[in-house]
């Protein structure tokens, strides 16, 4: 987790700081491009097929009336509440939280009153990387989870045909590969 947080801060300091003053569209394109490069690098190093992690959370479930919840879903709710509470306290009660909010609203005004804008942006990128790691941990625990990457969208199992478009589609999982010309 610490390595990925450091990578998020390094990406901000090495790449995004150099784009200061550029239109927002440039930031969007650079971050999407970085996501595609990271995905391609991981696929090059470890192969394009996902690896099964097993069931890190256990297959125990809790039944509350007619609702049954897996452990991973319960832990996801607990960790989400803790993370949101910690973020709220950080943002509202700490000096860096207030500085981050000020820099997000107006960088020039924040810098004029002495807010370390680059440091607050690094904190925001570190927090974003932390949230990405948490999301990846919980997404890996869901059976039949959504495949998420900048170039692909899809679900591992077909949905039941509930609309006219789904009834016309083949029953195998369909993939939309925005990253290559050979999409199905």
N, C-alpha and C positions, 0 to 999 in steps of 0.2 A: 504494500500500500504506500509506504513512504517513497519508494522508487517512482511510482506513477505520479504522486503528488509533486515530487521534484521535477519530473518530466513536464508537468503542466506549468510549473513556475518557469522552468528553463525555456519552454516554448514561448511564453509571454515575453521573457527578457531578451531572447535571441531573435525572435521573428516579429512579434507584434509591436514591440516598441519602435522598431524601424519603420513601421507603417503609420506612425503618428501623423495626424493631419490628413490622411487619405480618406476617401469616401467609405462609408460603412459597407458598401458592396464589396470593396476590396478585402475587408476583414472577413466577410462571410466566405468569399471565394478561397481565401488563403486557409481558413480553418477547415472548410470542406475538403480542399486539396490535401491538407495534412492528414485528415482522417482517411482518405483514400490511400495515401502513401503508407500510413501505419497498417491499414488492413492488408495491403499488398505485401508489406514486409513480413507481417505475421504469417500470412499464407505461404510465403516463400520459405520461411524458416521452419514452420511446423506443419505445412501441408494445408490444402484447402478444406479438408473435411474436419468437422468439429469432433472433439473428443468427449466421450462420455465421462463425466465426473463421478458417476454413481449417484447415490442419494446422500449428500452431506448432512441433510437435516433429519433424516429418519422418515419412515413412512407412517409414523403415528399421526392420528387425526383426533380432533376434539369435536364432539357432536353437541351442539347447542340447539335443542329442539329439532327442527328439520334441517338445520344448516350444519354442514360438516366442513371443518377447516383443517387443512394440512398444517404441520408445524412450520413449514417455510412461510406460509401466508401469515401465520400468527407472529412469527419473528419479524417479518417484513413490516407489519403494522407497528409492533413495539419499537423497532429501530427507527421507523419513520417518525413516530411521535417524539422520540428522544432527539433525533437529529433536527427536526423542525423547532423543538423547544430550545435546543442549544443554539441554533442559528438565530432565533428570535432574541435570545438573551445577548448573544454576541453583537447583533446589529443594533439593538436599542440601548444596551447598558455599557458597552466598552468604548474606549476612545477610538480604537481602530475600526470598530463597527460604524460609528458615526462618521468617521473620516471616509470610509468606503462608500457610505451613502452620499456624502457630499461630493466626492469625486465622480460618482456615477451620475449625479445630477448636472454638474458643471465643473469640468476639470480645471478650466482657467481660474474660475473664482475660488475653487478649493486650493489650488496652488498659490493663489495670491494671499490667502490667509494662513499659509504655512502647512497645509496638508501634504504629506509625502505621497503624491499621486501614483508614482510608479510602484511604491511599496503596497499601497492599497489595491492596485490592480493585480499585483502578484498574489496578494492574499485572496482576492476573488478567484483567480485561476487555480490556486491551491485548493480552495473550497470546491470549485467545480470538478477538479480531478478527484477529490475525496468522494464527492457524490457519485461520480462515474464508477469508481471502484465499488462503492456500496451497491449501486444498481446492478453491476455485473455479478456481484456475489449472489444477490437474490434472484436475478434472472437465470443464473446457472442452476438454481435449485428447482425451478418450475419444470415439471414434465411437459413435453410438447410445447416448449416455449417458442416465442417469436424469435426469428433470426434477425439480429440487428447489426447492420453495418452500413456505412455511408453509400455503398453501391447496390445493396440488395434489400428488398422488402419481401416478406413472405411468412407463411406459417407452415410448420412441419406437417400438420395433418389437414386434410381438406375440411372445410366447413360443410354442414348439412345444407342442401340446396334450399334456401329459403326465399330466394328472389329469382326472377326470370333470368337474370344474367348468370347466376350460379347454376341453374338448371341447364343452360346452354353450354356451360363450360365442362371440360373433361373432369373426371372424378379424382385424378391425381393432383397433388399439390402443384399449384402454378406459381412460377417465380417471375417477378419483374426485375430484370437486371438492368439497372440504369447505367451501369458502368461499362457495358460492352455492346457491340452490335449484334452479338449472337444470342440475344434474349429469346426466350420461348414465347 
